[in-house]
């Protein structure tokens, strides 16, 4: 992939992230649900992680170059990555 192609994909993924964020923040259903929880006396902090996977071929699983957060991944980390269909090795 050329540097220009990488930049184009990054731009498109950023636009996708902005669209998802706008859809959530503009949703009356989400606003109403948050209001209901807050009226019960709770503070709500929503944290979302948008994972995108862009593949040219369906049979190519993404390969991370190293552990996502640290050199020692927990079993939870391994299971989470498997759920996302991501493979990585610390070697």
C-alpha positions in Angstrom: 0.0 0.0 0.0 1.4 3.4 -1.0 1.7 6.2 1.5 -1.1 8.0 -0.4 -3.4 5.0 -0.1 -2.6 4.8 3.7 -3.5 8.4 4.2 -6.7 8.1 2.2 -7.8 5.1 4.3 -6.9 6.9 7.5 -9.0 9.9 6.4 -11.9 7.6 5.6 -11.7 5.9 9.0 -11.6 9.2 10.7 -14.7 10.3 8.8 -16.4 7.0 9.9 -15.5 7.6 13.5 -17.0 11.1 13.3 -20.2 9.8 11.8 -20.5 7.1 14.5 -19.9 9.8 17.2 -22.5 12.1 15.7 -25.0 9.3 15.4 -24.7 8.5 19.1 -24.6 12.1 20.4 -27.5 13.2 18.1 -29.7 10.2 19.0 -32.8 11.2 21.0 -33.0 7.6 22.3 -29.5 7.8 23.7 -30.1 11.2 25.2 -33.4 9.9 26.8 -31.7 6.8 28.2 -28.8 8.9 29.7 -31.3 11.4 31.2 -33.2 8.5 32.8 -30.1 7.1 34.4 -29.0 10.6 35.6 -32.4 11.2 37.1 -31.8 8.2 39.3 -28.8 9.9 40.7 -26.0 8.4 38.7 -23.3 10.0 36.6 -22.8 8.5 33.2 -19.6 8.5 31.3 -19.8 6.8 27.9 -16.6 5.4 26.5 -16.7 3.8 23.1 -13.9 2.3 21.1 -14.3 2.1 17.4 -12.4 -0.8 15.9 -12.1 -0.8 12.2 -10.8 -3.6 10.1 -10.0 -3.0 6.5 -8.9 -5.9 4.4 -8.5 -6.3 0.6 -9.1 -10.0 0.8 -11.5 -11.8 3.0 -9.0 -14.6 3.8 -6.4 -12.3 5.2 -6.8 -11.9 9.0 -5.2 -8.7 10.3 -1.8 -9.2 12.0 -0.7 -6.8 14.7 3.1 -6.3 14.9 3.2 -6.6 18.7 1.1 -6.7 21.8 -1.6 -3.9 21.8 -0.8 -2.5 25.2 2.1 -4.2 26.9 4.5 -7.0 26.5 2.6 -9.2 28.9 -1.0 -9.8 27.7 -3.5 -11.3 30.0 -5.9 -14.1 29.0 -8.6 -11.4 28.9 -6.5 -9.5 26.3 -6.0 -12.6 24.2 -9.7 -13.5 24.3 -10.7 -9.9 23.5 -8.4 -9.9 20.4 -9.7 -13.3 19.3 -13.2 -11.9 19.6 -12.2 -9.1 17.2 -10.6 -11.7 15.0 -7.2 -10.1 15.5 -4.0 -12.2 15.8 -0.7 -11.0 17.3 2.4 -12.4 18.7 5.1 -10.9 20.9 7.9 -12.7 19.1 
